[in-house]
Every structure is written in C-alpha cells, then in structure tokens.
Amino acid sequence: MKIKSLFVTGLSCLTLGGLVAPALASDIAKTSSTPGLEYWHGRSLGPQQLVDLGRQGFLNAQGIPSNLGFSTSVKSGKINSQVLVKAGIDAGRLSPNTINNSTYLSQVQSILSYLDVD
C-alpha cells in the first residue's frame, strides 16, 4: 500500500511540475530585460556574440561579409556597431529596440575597435 501511495504522489508531483515549469519560464522570459543583453530564443546575445556571428558568416544574408572581409570592412568603416546591430535585428537575432540601446552599441563598437588594430 505504501508503494502505491508513493507512486501516486510521485506521479502527481511530476505532472504538476510539468505544468508549472513552462508557465514560470514564460514569466521569466517576459521580465528579463538586462541592459546590454538582448534575447534570442531564450538565450542572451551579448555584444561579443553578435560580433562573432558577423565574423563567422551568420549575417551574410544581411550584407555582412565573413572572416577577412569582415575585418577589412570594419577597418574601412563600412561596418560599425549600428550596421552590425541592424543586421542582427534584420536576421531576427536581436530585438528591434537594440538599435536604441546606447550601452549595447558602445560595447559592440568597442569590440569592433580591437579588430581595427593592425
């Protein structure tokens, strides 16, 4: 009899947990708005990750060249923080309000400036 009630209790907890966890995750996602970090599929996409995506060719469809072309475009001034953030927004990897986040833009520009050093 004890095993049966333990089994029923365990099953009830699992079922309840399966219903509550998605609701909590949804609430967390709605309230998470850390300045400097935008969210993409529930994962934070910081300035370094955005630069890495651009350099690795994940923003080619938005006109951002990869590898050596990326570095050359940064050095020539064709790619700056606003251009890269706009490409990230157009690719659906950043929220549209990121373009107005001066902290995020300056962090991206700071990272890009390291690429501009010979």
Secondary structure, 3 states (H helix, E strand, C coil): CHHHHHHHHHHHHHHHHHHHHHHHHHHHHHHCCCCCCEEECCEEECHHHHHHHHHCCCCHHHCCCCHHHHHHHHHHCCCCHHHHHHHHHHCCCCCHHHHHCHHHHHHHHHHHHHHCCC
